[in-house]
């Protein structure tokens, strides 16, 4: 009985995972200007220095996708009902809730 319940739970988890797709986007600041990245829906900001890049990995439902809006001086990113993670070009993970990179 326990084995059957475990297999059922594993199958349900696999079904849920299959509904999500992963995609990565690399954002780059223009050569002489900073670029602000706004993580939605939290509204946290990350300043991307000139010449640097930020990799944002989205995991979202295939039917919903993710949001990426580019304006003159900022980019707004959103994972919809999924989630996202972000890394600087130096490899530090950016806290999506606060917009602060980890320090080592």
Backbone as CSV, one residue per row, in Angstrom:
resi,resn,N_x,N_y,N_z,CA_x,CA_y,CA_z,C_x,C_y,C_z
1,UNK,0.820,-1.193,0.000,0.000,0.000,0.000,0.867,1.262,0.000
2,UNK,1.905,1.286,0.852,2.779,2.459,0.925,3.483,2.686,-0.405
3,UNK,3.915,1.604,-1.045,4.590,1.713,-2.336,3.684,2.297,-3.403
4,UNK,2.412,1.919,-3.380,1.460,2.422,-4.360,1.218,3.929,-4.154
5,UNK,1.095,4.335,-2.907,0.898,5.752,-2.608,2.132,6.549,-3.016
6,UNK,3.312,6.016,-2.755,4.550,6.698,-3.129,4.630,6.866,-4.647
7,UNK,4.304,5.813,-5.405,4.331,5.903,-6.873,3.305,6.911,-7.375
8,UNK,2.125,6.955,-6.752,1.093,7.905,-7.128,1.570,9.328,-6.896
9,UNK,2.195,9.579,-5.736,2.715,10.916,-5.443,3.825,11.308,-6.406
10,UNK,4.699,10.372,-6.729,5.782,10.657,-7.667,5.228,10.963,-9.059
11,UNK,4.190,10.235,-9.474,3.580,10.478,-10.780,2.930,11.859,-10.815
12,UNK,2.243,12.237,-9.739,1.620,13.566,-9.679,2.675,14.662,-9.709
13,UNK,3.785,14.461,-8.991,4.868,15.455,-8.994,5.459,15.582,-10.395
14,UNK,5.624,14.474,-11.097,6.155,14.500,-12.465,5.195,15.229,-13.409
15,UNK,3.890,15.028,-13.226,2.902,15.737,-14.040,2.985,17.240,-13.820
16,UNK,3.105,17.649,-12.555,3.214,19.085,-12.251,4.479,19.669,-12.857
17,UNK,5.595,18.949,-12.732,6.866,19.442,-13.261,6.824,19.560,-14.783
18,UNK,6.093,18.665,-15.439,6.022,18.684,-16.903,5.262,19.903,-17.419
19,UNK,4.438,20.521,-16.587,3.676,21.701,-17.005,4.542,22.957,-17.057
20,UNK,5.743,22.899,-16.510,6.623,24.058,-16.474,7.745,23.900,-17.491
21,UNK,8.115,25.005,-18.110,9.240,25.021,-19.041,10.277,26.001,-18.511
22,UNK,11.537,25.722,-18.791,12.630,26.603,-18.365,13.203,27.319,-19.567
23,UNK,13.509,28.580,-19.346,14.156,29.365,-20.386,15.027,30.412,-19.719
24,UNK,16.169,30.689,-20.304,17.081,31.697,-19.759,17.212,32.866,-20.726
25,UNK,17.364,34.054,-20.151,17.552,35.272,-20.929,18.759,35.995,-20.352
26,UNK,19.628,36.497,-21.208,20.782,37.266,-20.754,20.512,38.732,-21.054
27,UNK,20.531,39.543,-20.004,20.336,40.989,-20.138,21.698,41.657,-20.064
28,UNK,21.947,42.607,-20.938,23.224,43.320,-20.946,22.978,44.817,-20.877
29,UNK,23.758,45.481,-20.051,23.686,46.935,-19.969,24.415,47.530,-21.170
30,UNK,23.906,48.639,-21.694,24.620,49.300,-22.785,26.033,49.673,-22.326
31,UNK,26.928,49.868,-23.257,28.329,50.110,-22.936,28.610,51.240,-21.975
32,UNK,27.832,52.324,-21.995,28.158,53.480,-21.162,27.089,53.832,-20.135
33,UNK,26.045,53.038,-20.024,24.948,53.341,-19.098,24.605,52.138,-18.235
34,UNK,24.096,52.425,-17.038,23.550,51.362,-16.202,22.167,51.006,-16.721
35,UNK,21.751,49.797,-16.432,20.416,49.346,-16.796,19.739,48.847,-15.530
36,UNK,18.570,49.347,-15.228,17.821,48.893,-14.067,16.985,47.691,-14.468
37,UNK,17.003,46.658,-13.612,16.174,45.473,-13.805,15.155,45.476,-12.676
38,UNK,13.869,45.422,-13.034,12.784,45.399,-12.059,12.229,43.982,-12.016
39,UNK,12.312,43.345,-10.851,11.767,41.998,-10.674,10.320,42.129,-10.205
40,UNK,9.401,41.709,-11.053,7.980,41.791,-10.725,7.507,40.433,-10.202
41,UNK,6.537,40.366,-9.347,5.675,41.434,-8.865,6.220,42.134,-7.616
42,UNK,7.395,41.749,-7.135,7.932,42.340,-5.906,8.297,43.805,-6.078
43,UNK,8.716,44.172,-7.280,9.124,45.547,-7.538,10.543,45.839,-7.094
44,UNK,11.313,44.804,-6.749,12.698,45.040,-6.337,13.538,45.432,-7.545
45,UNK,14.551,46.243,-7.297,15.400,46.779,-8.355,16.814,46.247,-8.245
46,UNK,17.424,46.007,-9.390,18.840,45.651,-9.451,19.485,46.540,-10.505
47,UNK,20.556,47.227,-10.140,21.260,48.081,-11.095,22.356,47.275,-11.769
48,UNK,22.234,47.124,-13.061,23.208,46.397,-13.864,24.229,47.405,-14.382
49,UNK,25.484,47.318,-13.899,26.505,48.288,-14.308,26.822,48.203,-15.803
50,UNK,27.343,49.281,-16.381,27.692,49.291,-17.807,28.642,48.145,-18.161
51,UNK,28.363,47.502,-19.274,29.212,46.424,-19.758,29.015,45.093,-19.059
52,UNK,28.190,45.027,-18.028,27.932,43.783,-17.304,26.696,43.094,-17.873
53,UNK,26.483,41.840,-17.465,25.298,41.109,-17.900,24.646,40.417,-16.708
54,UNK,23.384,40.067,-16.876,22.608,39.381,-15.855,21.839,38.271,-16.553
55,UNK,21.988,37.046,-16.070,21.256,35.916,-16.628,20.035,35.664,-15.750
56,UNK,18.867,35.662,-16.356,17.624,35.393,-15.640,17.057,34.087,-16.171
57,UNK,16.849,33.123,-15.271,16.271,31.835,-15.662,14.834,31.793,-15.173
58,UNK,13.920,31.575,-16.105,12.505,31.504,-15.800,12.058,30.049,-15.800
59,UNK,11.180,29.730,-14.895,10.491,28.432,-14.914,9.009,28.776,-14.772
60,UNK,8.290,28.659,-15.871,6.900,29.091,-15.908,6.051,28.060,-16.647
61,UNK,4.747,28.164,-16.462,3.828,27.292,-17.185,3.925,27.621,-18.671
62,UNK,3.925,26.580,-19.476,4.082,26.759,-20.925,2.991,27.658,-21.501
63,UNK,1.778,27.528,-21.002,0.682,28.329,-21.556,0.729,29.784,-21.107
64,UNK,1.454,30.075,-20.038,1.549,31.446,-19.541,2.825,32.141,-19.979
65,UNK,3.917,31.422,-20.000,5.200,32.019,-20.341,5.689,32.976,-19.266
66,UNK,6.597,33.846,-19.639,7.154,34.814,-18.703,7.027,36.195,-19.315
67,UNK,7.232,37.210,-18.504,7.135,38.572,-18.988,8.490,39.245,-19.048
68,UNK,8.754,39.929,-20.137,10.000,40.671,-20.320,9.659,41.935,-21.101
69,UNK,9.775,43.072,-20.432,9.436,44.346,-21.063,10.655,45.246,-21.007
70,UNK,11.106,45.719,-22.154,12.280,46.586,-22.238,11.827,48.027,-22.472
71,UNK,12.280,48.918,-21.631,12.048,50.352,-21.801,13.403,51.018,-22.006
72,UNK,13.436,52.340,-22.093,14.691,53.037,-22.365,15.758,52.794,-21.307
73,UNK,15.374,52.876,-20.029,16.383,52.784,-18.976,16.154,51.639,-17.997
74,UNK,15.195,50.760,-18.283,14.993,49.617,-17.407,14.367,48.453,-18.162
75,UNK,14.463,47.275,-17.544,13.828,46.065,-18.052,13.001,45.498,-16.913
76,UNK,11.755,45.153,-17.191,10.878,44.538,-16.203,10.774,43.054,-16.529
77,UNK,11.028,42.189,-15.534,10.944,40.744,-15.741,9.961,40.143,-14.745
78,UNK,9.211,39.142,-15.211,8.221,38.477,-14.372,8.099,37.027,-14.802
79,UNK,7.937,36.136,-13.831,7.782,34.718,-14.135,6.329,34.283,-14.108
80,UNK,5.402,35.219,-14.044,3.986,34.861,-13.993,3.703,34.044,-12.739
81,UNK,3.082,32.886,-12.902,2.798,32.042,-11.739,3.940,31.062,-11.460
82,UNK,5.038,31.182,-12.209,6.207,30.333,-11.984,7.201,31.022,-11.081
83,UNK,8.484,30.807,-11.322,9.519,31.459,-10.531,10.727,31.732,-11.402
84,UNK,11.623,32.552,-10.878,12.815,32.917,-11.634,13.997,33.036,-10.685
85,UNK,15.179,32.905,-11.243,16.425,33.129,-10.527,17.301,33.987,-11.426
86,UNK,18.265,34.689,-10.822,19.127,35.569,-11.612,20.554,35.504,-11.089
87,UNK,21.528,35.590,-12.009,22.950,35.580,-11.678,23.659,36.699,-12.408
88,UNK,24.618,37.283,-11.738,25.458,38.296,-12.373,26.480,37.604,-13.257
89,UNK,27.178,38.382,-14.073,28.215,37.801,-14.930,29.374,37.261,-14.102
90,UNK,29.501,37.718,-12.844,30.544,37.207,-11.948,30.121,35.910,-11.263
91,UNK,28.857,35.507,-11.457,28.376,34.255,-10.886,27.645,34.385,-9.562
92,UNK,27.428,35.600,-9.070,26.705,35.799,-7.815,25.206,35.769,-8.088
93,UNK,24.474,35.023,-7.262,23.036,34.981,-7.418,22.414,36.257,-6.859
94,UNK,21.438,36.795,-7.568,20.745,38.006,-7.133,19.471,37.572,-6.404
95,UNK,19.255,38.112,-5.210,18.041,37.837,-4.453,16.881,38.551,-5.146
96,UNK,15.955,37.801,-5.694,14.841,38.356,-6.452,13.955,39.244,-5.577
97,UNK,13.819,38.919,-4.302,12.950,39.690,-3.415,13.526,41.060,-3.070
98,UNK,14.853,41.149,-2.981,15.460,42.411,-2.565,16.266,43.089,-3.678
99,UNK,16.660,42.339,-4.707,17.486,42.900,-5.766,18.963,42.983,-5.384
100,UNK,19.327,42.344,-4.275,20.722,42.395,-3.799,21.458,41.118,-4.206
101,UNK,22.667,41.259,-4.732,23.453,40.062,-5.056,24.049,39.477,-3.782
102,UNK,24.338,38.189,-3.837,25.002,37.548,-2.709,26.453,37.992,-2.699
103,UNK,27.025,38.062,-1.537,28.432,38.448,-1.422,29.210,37.281,-0.867
104,UNK,30.345,37.005,-1.462,31.167,35.884,-1.010,32.419,36.394,-0.351
